[in-house]
Amino acid sequence: MKKIFGLVFFAILLVGCSKEDILPTPQAVSEDLKIASSVGIKLQSHFVTSEVAMNVKTETTQSVTIKIFDIGNRVVSKENVNVVAGDNVLKVYTTALPSSAYRIGLYDSKNNELGITDFNKIQ
C-alpha cells in the first residue's frame, strides 16, 4: 500500500512540476499605427514633443537598427533592437533632441533600408 501511495505522490509531483509553454501574444496595433505593407516603419504622429509610439514591421524575427537623422542628414541617434516577425510597437524618446525636422529610418543587419519616415520635434 505504501508503494502505491508513493507512486501516486511521485506522479503528482512530476506532473505539478512540468513546464508550461507561454506563447507570445500578438501585439494589438491601433489604427494610426497599422502598416499595409509587409515591412516598414510608422510613427503615431509626425509632431513629437518628448516621445512617440512607433510601429516597426518586419517579415522575419531579426535585429534591426533604428537611426534618427538631423536636417543635415547626420545620425544623431542610433539603437539596435530585436524584433519579431510582424508588428512591433516601440517608443521613441526625443527629449534630448532640439526642436527641428528629423528623419527616422529602419535598417536590417546588412544596413539595407526597410523603411523611413519624417517627424518634427516641437517644444
C-alpha positions as CSV (number, residue, x, y, z in Angstrom):
1,M,0.0,0.0,0.0
2,K,2.9,2.4,0.8
3,K,4.3,1.7,-2.6
4,I,1.1,2.7,-4.3
5,F,0.8,6.0,-2.3
6,G,4.5,6.7,-3.0
7,L,4.0,6.1,-6.8
8,V,0.9,8.3,-6.9
9,F,2.7,11.0,-4.9
10,F,5.6,10.9,-7.3
11,A,3.3,11.1,-10.3
12,I,1.5,14.1,-8.9
13,L,4.9,15.8,-8.1
14,L,6.1,15.1,-11.7
15,V,3.0,16.5,-13.3
16,G,2.9,19.5,-11.0
17,C,6.5,20.5,-11.8
18,S,6.2,20.3,-15.6
19,K,7.0,23.5,-17.5
20,E,4.1,25.3,-19.3
21,D,4.9,27.0,-22.5
22,I,3.7,30.5,-22.7
23,L,3.2,31.6,-26.2
24,P,3.7,35.3,-27.1
25,T,0.5,37.1,-27.7
26,P,0.3,39.3,-30.9
27,Q,0.6,43.0,-30.2
28,A,-2.5,45.0,-30.6
29,V,-1.8,47.7,-33.1
30,S,-4.0,50.8,-33.1
31,E,-5.4,52.1,-36.4
32,D,-3.0,55.0,-36.5
33,L,0.0,52.6,-36.4
34,K,-1.1,50.0,-38.9
35,I,1.2,49.3,-41.8
36,A,-0.3,47.9,-45.0
37,S,3.0,46.5,-46.4
38,S,4.9,43.6,-45.0
39,V,7.8,45.8,-43.8
40,G,8.2,49.4,-42.7
41,I,8.1,52.0,-40.0
42,K,5.3,54.3,-39.0
43,L,5.0,56.9,-36.3
44,Q,1.9,57.6,-34.4
45,S,2.3,61.3,-35.0
46,H,4.7,63.4,-37.1
47,F,4.7,66.1,-34.5
48,V,6.7,65.0,-31.4
49,T,7.4,66.6,-28.0
50,S,9.1,64.1,-25.7
51,E,8.1,60.6,-27.0
52,V,6.1,59.0,-29.7
53,A,4.9,55.4,-30.4
54,M,6.2,53.7,-33.5
55,N,5.3,50.5,-35.3
56,V,8.2,48.6,-36.8
57,K,7.1,45.8,-39.1
58,T,9.3,43.1,-40.5
59,E,8.9,39.8,-42.3
60,T,11.2,37.8,-40.0
61,T,12.5,37.9,-36.4
62,Q,15.8,39.8,-36.6
63,S,17.9,42.5,-35.1
64,V,17.3,45.9,-36.7
65,T,18.9,49.3,-36.3
66,I,16.8,52.5,-35.8
67,K,18.6,55.7,-36.8
68,I,17.5,59.2,-36.4
69,F,19.0,61.8,-38.8
70,D,19.0,65.6,-38.4
71,I,18.3,68.0,-41.2
72,G,21.9,67.8,-42.3
73,N,21.5,64.0,-42.8
74,R,23.8,63.3,-39.8
75,V,23.0,60.4,-37.5
76,V,22.0,61.9,-34.1
77,S,20.7,58.7,-32.5
78,K,21.2,55.0,-33.3
79,E,19.8,51.9,-31.5
80,N,19.8,48.2,-32.2
81,V,16.5,46.4,-31.4
82,N,15.5,42.8,-31.6
83,V,12.1,42.5,-33.3
84,V,9.8,39.6,-34.1
85,A,8.1,39.0,-37.5
86,G,5.1,41.3,-37.9
87,D,4.2,44.3,-35.8
88,N,6.4,45.6,-33.0
89,V,5.2,48.7,-31.2
90,L,8.1,50.7,-29.7
91,K,8.6,54.1,-28.1
92,V,10.9,56.7,-29.4
93,Y,12.2,59.2,-26.8
94,T,13.1,62.6,-28.2
95,T,13.6,64.8,-25.1
96,A,17.4,65.2,-25.8
97,L,16.8,66.4,-29.4
98,P,16.5,70.2,-30.1
99,S,13.4,71.4,-32.0
100,S,13.9,70.7,-35.7
101,A,12.9,68.3,-38.5
102,Y,14.2,64.8,-38.4
103,R,14.1,61.6,-40.4
104,I,13.9,58.1,-38.7
105,G,15.0,55.0,-40.6
106,L,14.8,51.3,-40.1
107,Y,17.7,49.1,-41.3
108,D,18.4,45.4,-41.2
109,S,21.8,43.8,-40.1
110,K,23.3,44.4,-43.6
111,N,22.3,48.1,-43.5
112,N,19.5,47.7,-46.0
113,E,16.8,50.3,-45.5
114,L,13.5,48.7,-44.5
115,G,11.6,51.9,-44.1
116,I,12.0,55.7,-43.4
117,T,9.7,58.5,-42.3
118,D,10.0,62.1,-41.1
119,F,9.0,63.9,-37.9
120,N,9.2,67.3,-36.4
121,K,10.4,67.8,-32.8
122,I,8.5,70.6,-31.2
123,Q,8.7,72.1,-27.7
